Amino acid sequence: MKYVIVGCGRVGSTLAKLLTAESHDVTVVDENPAAFKRLGTGFPGRVEVGTGIDYDVLKRAGAGEADGFVAVTDGDNRNVMAALLAQRMFNIKKIVARIYDPPRGQIYRELGNDTVCPTTMGAKTIRDRLTHAPFASTPSFDFGKVSSLAISVPEALAGTTVAALERRNLVKIAAIRRGGKVSIPGPDDVLDAGDEVNAIVAPEAFSEFAARFAANEQPVAAALT
C-alpha cells in the first residue's frame, strides 16, 4: 500500500517507520528538512520538502496514487486543509487527520474523514487511571458528549439483565462478547461473569456506571469489533 504522511514530528516519523517496517510504500512531507532526521539513517521511504497544503508538493509526494493519507502537523488548520486537499483533489479514499480541538474534530468527521484527537484520548486515559476506572475507554463517539466503554462483567453482576444496566438516554449496552462471539443484546438478555460489554455512557451517568463495576479487577483492553 502507498501512504503519504504530512508532518514529520514524533508521531509522523514513528508512523512512517512502523508502516515501512510492514513493507508499505511511504512518503513523508515536511516543510522543515531538519525534521527528517527523526526518520533515522536508512529510512526506506521517500521524503518531500514542502507544505502539505500545496497541491504540487502533494503531487510530487505521490498523492495521486496513494491508498491512504495522514496529516499530523502541529496545527489543526493545516491538518484539515491538507486532508481536504487530499480528499477533493486527489480522491484518496482513506484519510486520517490529527485534530487537537475536539469540536473541530467532530465537524471534520461529519465531512466524511477520520480524526484522531489526542486531547480527548489523553484526558480520558488520565481520568480512567486517576479514578481507578474498572474499564478501558475507547475514542469512538467521544467528543465531550458520550463515552464508549469496554468492560468485563464481574461476578457481582452475573445474572443482571441488560435492562437493569441501561438508563434511558444515559446508558446503552451496545454489544456483548461471550465465548468469542459478539451479539447485539436485547433488554431481557442476562449477563454472565466474564462477558465483555460495550457500553455507551453519557457524562452525567459515568460515575454511577463505573461504581457498579467496581468489583471488576481487570479492564478490557479495547472496544468490541
Buried (B, 14 or more C-beta within 10 A) or exposed (E): EBBBBBBBBEBBBBBBBEBBEEEBBBBBBBBEEEBBEBBEEEBEBBBBEBBBBBEEBBBBBBBBEBEBBBBBBEBBEBBBBBBBBBBEEBEBEBBBBBBBBBEBBBEBBEEEBEBBBEBBBEBBEEEBEEEEBBBBBBBEEBBEEBBBBBBBBBEEBEEBBBEBBBBEEBBBBBBBBBEEEEEEBEEEBEBBBBBBBBBBBBEEBBEEBBEBBEEBEEBBEEBBE
